[in-house]
Amino acid sequence: MIKYSLFFTLLALRLFYQPSNAQETIAPFASPTYAYTSTVKNLPSVINFNGNITNNRVLLQWQVNENEAADQFEIEKSTDGKNFSLAALVFGTDKPETDNYWFYEKAKQKKFYYRVKMITKSKNSSYSSIIEIKPNS
């Protein structure tokens, strides 16, 4: 009995549910097909990325446009400016327009390169410019 009620529920959903952004076109004796429209906005990007050493900490700051589309930021670190590895993960906010982000870690007594990999909610990614941070010796 439960199998049949589940079957009829799924059948009813299939017959009566239509996504809000779809336009239905039905040919005689055919299943409905849906044409989806997409509104593509500008992709978000890191528009300002800088860093410095303050109070024995590396402080990285960046600003993002189209922030509501950003999902997360991977802070990548390198000793040679070519081979980067993940140093930290910062999650995005849903604030519209632009937003500012920060990351800090204890400063080491050697030069490092940093970049930010931005991953959007649609899983696209882009990189910031690379900056060099070296201790004051």
Secondary structure, 3 states (H helix, E strand, C coil): CHHHHHHHHHHHHHHHCCCCCEEEECCCCCCCEEEECCCCCCCCEEEEEEEEEECCEEEEEEEEECHHHEEEEEEEEECCCCCCEEEEEEECCCCCCCEEEEEEEECCCCCEEEEEEEEECCCCEEECCCEEECCCC
